[in-house]
Amino acid sequence: MEDADERRQIGEVQERLIAAYSDRPSQTVAAAVEAAYRHFDGIRVRDFVPLLVERRANASLNGNGSAPMADSHLAPPHHDD
């Protein structure tokens, strides 16, 4: 579930990363941020999503792929209710 404040924060993440990766096309950075953001679709606790998006997009742009920030077996199970 997306809300206006979260989307604003994601926009701020995008702006920071566009500045940090000024050698890359802004569309490439924006796409990395959006892909990282979509990775968290369906997660109910959203408090840390902007931070996790920034880390995930940053890792992707640094050439570290889109590896998760932690081992997937440590993540809580996802339930579609």
Secondary structure, DSSP 8 states (H G I E B T S, - for coil): ---HHHHHHHHHHHHHHHHHTTTS-HHHHHHHHHHHHHHTTT-S--TTHHHHHHHHHHHHHTTSTT--SS-GGGS------
